[in-house]
Amino acid sequence: MTSAEPRRDDARSPAPTPPPSADPGPRPSTIQDVAREAGVSRAAVSKVIRNAYGVSDRMRTQVEAAIERLQYRPRVAARAMRGASFTLGFEIPQVGNDFLTMIVDGATEVLAGTPYQMIIAPLGRDQKSDMAINSLADRQVDGIVAISPRVDPAWLERIAEHTPLVMIGRHDRSDRYDTITGDDRSGAEQVMSHLIELGHRRITHLTIHPSRPEPPWAGQAGDEPHVIRNAVYREHMQALGVEPSVIHTLFDGSEAHAATRALLDSPDRPTAIFAGNDTLAIGVLSAVAEAGLDASDVSVVGYDDVPIARHPLVSLTSVDQSGIVMGREAVRLLLERLAGRTEAVQSQIAAELRERRSSAAPRRP
C-alpha cells in the first residue's frame, strides 16, 4: 500500500506577488558592454584601457569610441580587487606656467611622506581638458587633481563617482568632489583699488581667451578665475564711468608681449595694465621695457606672485594666492577621500596684493 501523495496547496494557490521595487535607474556600463559595442573581445578592451603593447590604431579607435558613447569607467569594485595603484594624477592646463609649478611643488611636499607617486597629464595647446582627465581615469589612478579645466560640472560629477577628484580654481559646489580656489574676487578688488588709488583711470585688462564655445554654466557654478577677475575689473571701470578695455590672448607670455606692443603704439595707450596672471604680466613688462617706458608711464600688475615676480630686477606687483598651499591642500584632501571621507569640502585660499616697483602713480603730462 503506497502512501498518499502529500497535499500541495502551493500548486493551487498563486505565489504572492513581490512588492514593486524602486527603479534603480540605468546601470553603469561594463567592460563587456564596451566589447559588444566595439565588436571586439573583452581582452581587447582591457588591452586598450591599459595602453598595452600590440593594439592596432583601428582597434584603439573602435574601443575608445565605444567607451565614449557608453561613458564607461572602470568600476570601483574592480579597482578594489586590483588593489591601490598608489598613483595620483595631476591635470595641468599648460607647461611653463610657474604658478602651476608651485602647485605641483606643494603637492610633492606632502606626497614625500606617503607611498603615493604623481602622474602629470599636461594639456596640449589644441587638446580638450576632458581628454587629459580621461587619460588619468582610464589609467586607474587612485585620485585626480585637476586645475581649472573647462568642462561641464555634470561631467566632473560622473568622473567623481568612480575616482576621488579635487578641483583647483573652479568655483563649483559639488557633493561628489572637493574644490580649492583662491579668493579671486578679493584679489581682483585689491588690484583695481590699488591702481585707482595711485591715480590711474586708463586701465587695460589683459587676460586669456574665454572658453569657446561659451559654456552654458558660465556665470554660475564653474566660473573660472579669469572670468571672475574680468568681471571685477569691468565693475570698477564702470563705477569710474570709463569704458572697459579688455584684450584677450593665449596662455603664454609671447602672445602677451605682442599684444602689449600693439597697445603701446595706439594713440590712447593705457597708463596701467592688469594682467590676468604673472606669465602674461612678464610678457607685458618685457614690452614696456623694450618701448623705453617705466612704471610711471605704464604700471603693470600681475596675479599669482610666482618666484620671478619677487626678483629685484623684475619687482612685479602681484596677487599672492599661495600656490604651494593649494598643492598641499589638494593632496591632503585626496588622501582624506582615499581614507574614507565622503563629505565634499570647498576650500578657499586668501589672496593678498604684494606691492612692488612695477606699479606707480601715473606720470603727469
C-alpha positions as CSV (number, residue, x, y, z in Angstrom):
1,M,0.0,0.0,0.0
2,T,1.5,3.2,-1.1
3,S,1.3,6.3,1.0
4,A,-0.9,9.1,-0.4
5,E,1.0,12.0,-2.1
6,P,1.3,15.0,0.2
7,R,-1.2,17.7,-0.4
8,R,0.4,20.7,-2.2
9,D,-1.6,23.8,-1.6
10,D,1.0,25.9,-3.4
11,A,0.2,24.1,-6.6
12,R,-3.4,25.5,-6.4
13,S,-2.6,29.0,-5.0
14,P,-0.7,31.6,-6.9
15,A,2.6,32.7,-5.4
16,P,2.4,36.1,-3.6
17,T,3.5,39.0,-5.8
18,P,6.6,40.7,-4.5
19,P,6.2,44.4,-3.8
20,P,7.4,46.7,-6.5
21,S,11.0,47.8,-6.1
22,A,12.2,51.3,-6.7
23,D,13.6,51.9,-10.2
24,P,17.3,51.6,-9.9
25,G,17.9,53.7,-13.0
26,P,20.2,52.9,-15.8
27,R,23.0,50.5,-14.8
28,P,26.6,51.6,-15.3
29,S,28.2,50.3,-18.5
30,T,30.5,47.3,-18.1
31,I,33.6,46.2,-20.0
32,Q,31.5,43.5,-21.6
33,D,29.1,46.2,-22.9
34,V,32.1,48.1,-24.4
35,A,33.4,44.9,-26.1
36,R,30.0,44.2,-27.6
37,E,29.6,47.8,-28.8
38,A,33.0,47.9,-30.4
39,G,32.7,44.4,-31.8
40,V,35.9,43.1,-30.2
41,S,36.7,40.8,-27.3
42,R,36.8,41.8,-23.7
43,A,40.5,41.1,-23.6
44,A,41.0,43.6,-26.5
45,V,39.1,46.3,-24.5
46,S,41.3,45.6,-21.5
47,K,44.4,46.0,-23.6
48,V,43.2,49.4,-24.9
49,I,42.4,50.6,-21.4
50,R,45.8,49.5,-20.1
51,N,47.5,51.0,-23.2
52,A,49.1,47.6,-23.7
53,Y,51.6,46.8,-26.5
54,G,50.3,45.4,-29.7
55,V,47.0,47.3,-30.1
56,S,46.3,48.4,-33.6
57,D,45.2,52.0,-34.4
58,R,41.9,50.7,-35.8
59,M,41.2,48.7,-32.7
60,R,42.0,51.6,-30.4
61,T,39.8,53.9,-32.3
62,Q,36.9,51.4,-32.2
63,V,37.2,50.8,-28.5
64,E,37.7,54.4,-27.5
65,A,34.7,55.4,-29.5
66,A,32.6,52.7,-27.7
67,I,33.9,53.9,-24.3
68,E,33.0,57.4,-25.1
69,R,29.5,56.5,-26.3
70,L,28.8,54.3,-23.2
71,Q,30.6,56.7,-20.8
72,Y,32.4,53.6,-19.4
73,R,34.7,53.9,-16.5
74,P,36.4,51.1,-14.6
75,R,34.2,50.1,-11.7
76,V,35.3,51.0,-8.1
77,A,34.8,47.3,-7.1
78,A,37.2,46.2,-9.9
79,R,39.7,48.7,-8.7
80,A,39.4,47.4,-5.2
81,M,40.0,43.9,-6.3
82,R,43.0,45.0,-8.3
83,G,44.4,46.9,-5.3
84,A,45.6,50.5,-5.0
85,S,47.9,51.8,-7.7
86,F,49.5,54.3,-5.3
87,T,49.4,56.9,-8.0
88,L,47.7,60.3,-8.1
89,G,47.0,62.0,-11.4
90,F,47.5,65.8,-11.9
91,E,45.9,67.5,-14.9
92,I,47.5,70.9,-15.6
93,P,46.4,73.2,-18.4
94,Q,49.9,74.1,-19.5
95,V,53.6,73.5,-19.0
96,G,55.8,76.6,-18.3
97,N,53.4,78.4,-16.0
98,D,55.3,79.0,-12.8
99,F,52.2,79.1,-10.7
100,L,51.2,75.6,-11.7
101,T,54.8,74.5,-10.8
102,M,54.2,76.0,-7.4
103,I,51.0,73.9,-7.0
104,V,52.9,70.7,-8.1
105,D,55.8,71.5,-5.7
106,G,53.3,71.9,-2.8
107,A,51.7,68.5,-3.7
108,T,55.1,66.9,-3.9
109,E,56.0,68.0,-0.4
110,V,53.0,66.2,1.0
111,L,53.5,63.1,-1.1
112,A,57.1,62.7,0.1
113,G,55.9,61.1,3.3
114,T,53.4,58.7,1.6
115,P,53.7,55.6,-0.7
116,Y,51.9,57.6,-3.5
117,Q,53.6,58.9,-6.6
118,M,52.4,61.6,-9.0
119,I,51.5,61.3,-12.7
120,I,51.2,64.6,-14.5
121,A,49.0,65.0,-17.6
122,P,49.7,68.4,-19.2
123,L,47.1,69.8,-21.6
124,G,48.2,70.3,-25.2
125,R,47.5,73.6,-26.9
126,D,44.8,72.0,-29.0
127,Q,43.7,69.4,-26.6
128,K,40.4,69.4,-24.6
129,S,40.5,69.3,-20.8
130,D,38.4,66.2,-20.6
131,M,40.9,64.3,-22.7
132,A,43.6,64.8,-20.1
133,I,41.3,63.8,-17.2
134,N,40.0,60.8,-19.1
135,S,43.5,59.6,-19.7
136,L,44.2,59.7,-16.0
137,A,40.9,58.0,-15.0
138,D,41.5,55.3,-17.6
139,R,44.9,54.5,-16.2
140,Q,43.1,53.8,-12.9
141,V,45.0,56.3,-10.7
142,D,43.7,56.4,-7.1
143,G,42.8,60.0,-7.3
144,I,42.9,63.1,-9.6
145,V,43.7,66.8,-9.1
146,A,42.6,68.9,-12.0
147,I,43.5,72.6,-12.3
148,S,40.5,74.7,-13.6
149,P,39.5,72.5,-16.5
150,R,37.0,74.0,-18.9
151,V,34.4,71.2,-18.7
152,D,30.8,70.8,-17.7
153,P,30.4,70.3,-13.9
154,A,28.0,67.4,-14.6
155,W,30.7,65.6,-16.4
156,L,33.0,66.1,-13.5
157,E,30.4,64.7,-11.2
158,R,30.3,61.4,-13.2
159,I,34.1,61.1,-13.0
160,A,34.0,61.7,-9.3
161,E,31.5,58.8,-8.9
162,H,34.4,56.4,-9.6
163,T,37.6,58.3,-8.8
164,P,38.3,60.8,-5.9
165,L,38.6,64.2,-7.5
166,V,39.9,67.6,-6.3
167,M,39.3,70.7,-8.5
168,I,41.7,73.7,-8.2
169,G,40.4,77.0,-9.5
170,R,36.8,76.0,-10.1
171,H,34.2,77.9,-8.1
172,D,31.9,74.8,-8.0
173,R,29.5,73.5,-5.4
174,S,29.6,69.7,-5.6
175,D,28.5,66.9,-3.3
176,R,30.9,64.5,-5.1
177,Y,34.2,66.3,-5.5
178,D,36.3,68.7,-3.5
179,T,37.3,72.2,-4.6
180,I,40.2,74.6,-3.8
181,T,40.0,78.2,-5.0
182,G,41.8,81.4,-4.5
183,D,39.6,84.4,-3.4
184,D,39.6,85.7,-7.0
185,R,37.0,88.4,-6.3
186,S,39.1,89.8,-3.4
187,G,42.3,89.6,-5.3
188,A,41.0,91.5,-8.3
189,E,39.3,94.1,-6.0
190,Q,42.7,94.7,-4.4
191,V,44.4,95.2,-7.8
192,M,41.8,97.6,-9.1
193,S,41.7,99.6,-5.8
194,H,45.5,99.8,-5.8
195,L,45.6,101.2,-9.3
196,I,42.7,103.6,-8.9
197,E,44.2,105.0,-5.6
198,L,47.5,105.6,-7.4
199,G,45.5,107.8,-9.8
200,H,45.1,105.5,-12.9
201,R,42.0,105.8,-15.0
202,R,43.1,104.4,-18.3
203,I,43.4,100.7,-17.2
204,T,43.5,97.8,-19.6
205,H,42.9,94.2,-18.5
206,L,44.9,91.6,-20.5
207,T,43.5,88.1,-19.9
208,I,43.3,84.7,-21.6
209,H,40.6,83.9,-24.1
210,P,37.3,82.7,-22.6
211,S,36.1,79.2,-23.1
212,R,34.9,78.6,-26.6
213,P,32.1,78.0,-27.1
214,E,30.9,79.9,-24.0
215,P,29.7,77.2,-21.6
216,P,26.1,77.3,-20.5
217,W,27.1,77.3,-16.9
218,A,29.2,80.5,-17.2
219,G,28.3,83.0,-14.5
220,Q,27.0,80.2,-12.3
221,A,28.9,77.2,-10.8
222,G,32.2,76.5,-12.5
223,D,33.3,80.1,-13.1
224,E,37.0,80.2,-14.0
225,P,39.3,82.5,-12.1
226,H,39.9,84.7,-15.1
227,V,36.1,85.1,-15.6
228,I,35.7,86.4,-12.1
229,R,38.8,88.7,-12.3
230,N,37.5,90.1,-15.6
231,A,34.0,90.8,-14.1
232,V,35.6,92.7,-11.1
233,Y,37.7,94.8,-13.5
234,R,34.6,95.7,-15.5
235,E,32.7,96.6,-12.4
236,H,35.4,99.1,-11.3
237,M,35.8,100.7,-14.7
238,Q,32.0,101.2,-15.0
239,A,32.0,102.7,-11.5
240,L,34.6,105.2,-12.7
241,G,32.5,106.0,-15.8
242,V,35.3,104.7,-18.0
243,E,34.8,102.3,-20.9
244,P,36.4,98.9,-20.0
245,S,39.4,97.9,-22.3
246,V,39.8,94.1,-22.3
247,I,42.4,92.3,-24.5
248,H,42.3,88.6,-24.9
249,T,45.4,86.5,-25.6
250,L,46.7,83.0,-25.3
251,F,48.4,81.5,-22.2
252,D,52.0,82.2,-23.0
253,G,54.0,85.4,-22.4
254,S,55.0,85.9,-26.0
255,E,51.4,86.5,-27.0
256,A,51.0,89.0,-24.2
257,H,54.2,90.7,-25.3
258,A,52.9,91.1,-28.9
259,A,49.5,92.4,-27.7
260,T,51.2,94.9,-25.4
261,R,53.5,96.3,-28.1
262,A,50.4,96.9,-30.3
263,L,48.7,98.5,-27.3
264,L,51.6,100.8,-26.6
265,D,51.6,102.0,-30.2
266,S,48.0,103.1,-30.0
267,P,47.2,106.8,-29.6
268,D,45.4,106.3,-26.3
269,R,47.7,103.9,-24.6
270,P,46.8,102.9,-21.1
271,T,48.6,104.1,-18.0
272,A,48.2,100.7,-16.3
273,I,47.7,97.1,-17.4
274,F,46.2,94.5,-15.1
275,A,47.4,91.1,-16.4
276,G,45.3,88.0,-15.6
277,N,48.4,86.1,-14.4
278,D,52.1,86.5,-13.9
279,T,53.0,84.6,-17.1
280,L,51.1,87.3,-19.0
281,A,52.5,90.1,-16.8
282,I,56.1,89.1,-17.6
283,G,55.3,89.4,-21.3
284,V,53.7,92.8,-20.7
285,L,56.7,94.0,-18.6
286,S,59.1,93.0,-21.4
287,A,57.2,95.0,-24.0
288,V,57.0,98.1,-21.7
289,A,60.8,97.9,-21.1
290,E,61.5,97.5,-24.9
291,A,59.5,100.6,-25.5
292,G,61.8,102.6,-23.1
293,L,58.9,103.1,-20.6
294,D,58.8,102.6,-16.8
295,A,56.1,102.2,-14.2
296,S,55.2,105.9,-14.2
297,D,54.4,105.5,-17.9
298,V,52.6,102.2,-17.8
299,S,52.1,100.4,-14.5
300,V,51.9,96.6,-14.6
301,V,50.1,94.3,-12.1
302,G,50.0,90.6,-12.3
303,Y,48.4,87.7,-10.5
304,D,49.8,84.6,-8.7
305,D,53.0,86.1,-7.2
306,V,55.4,83.5,-8.8
307,P,59.0,83.4,-7.7
308,I,60.3,85.6,-10.6
309,A,57.9,88.4,-9.6
310,R,59.9,88.9,-6.4
311,H,63.3,89.2,-8.2
312,P,64.6,92.7,-7.7
313,L,65.2,93.2,-11.4
314,V,61.6,92.3,-12.1
315,S,59.8,93.6,-8.9
316,L,56.3,92.8,-10.2
317,T,53.3,93.9,-8.2
318,S,51.2,90.8,-8.0
319,V,48.5,89.0,-6.0
320,D,49.7,86.2,-3.8
321,Q,47.2,83.3,-3.7
322,S,49.7,80.7,-2.2
323,G,50.2,78.1,-4.9
324,I,52.3,76.0,-2.6
325,V,49.5,75.9,-0.1
326,M,47.0,74.9,-2.8
327,G,49.1,71.9,-3.8
328,R,49.5,70.8,-0.3
329,E,45.7,71.1,0.4
330,A,44.9,69.2,-2.8
331,V,46.9,66.2,-1.8
332,R,45.6,66.3,1.8
333,L,42.0,66.3,0.5
334,L,42.7,63.4,-1.8
335,L,44.3,61.3,0.9
336,E,41.3,62.0,3.2
337,R,39.0,60.8,0.4
338,L,41.1,57.6,0.0
339,A,40.9,57.1,3.7
340,G,37.1,57.1,3.6
341,R,35.8,60.7,3.8
342,T,32.7,61.2,1.7
343,E,31.5,64.7,2.5
344,A,32.6,67.3,0.0
345,V,34.9,70.1,1.0
346,Q,35.1,73.6,-0.5
347,S,38.4,75.3,0.5
348,Q,39.2,78.9,-0.3
349,I,42.7,80.4,-0.1
350,A,43.1,84.1,0.9
351,A,44.5,86.5,-1.7
352,E,46.9,89.3,-0.8
353,L,48.3,92.0,-3.1
354,R,52.1,92.4,-2.9
355,E,53.1,95.9,-4.0
356,R,56.4,96.3,-5.8
357,R,58.1,98.7,-8.2
358,S,56.2,97.7,-11.4
359,S,53.2,99.9,-10.3
360,A,53.4,103.6,-9.5
361,A,51.4,106.8,-9.8
362,P,51.0,107.9,-13.5
363,R,53.4,110.4,-14.8
364,R,51.8,113.9,-15.1
365,P,51.5,115.3,-18.6
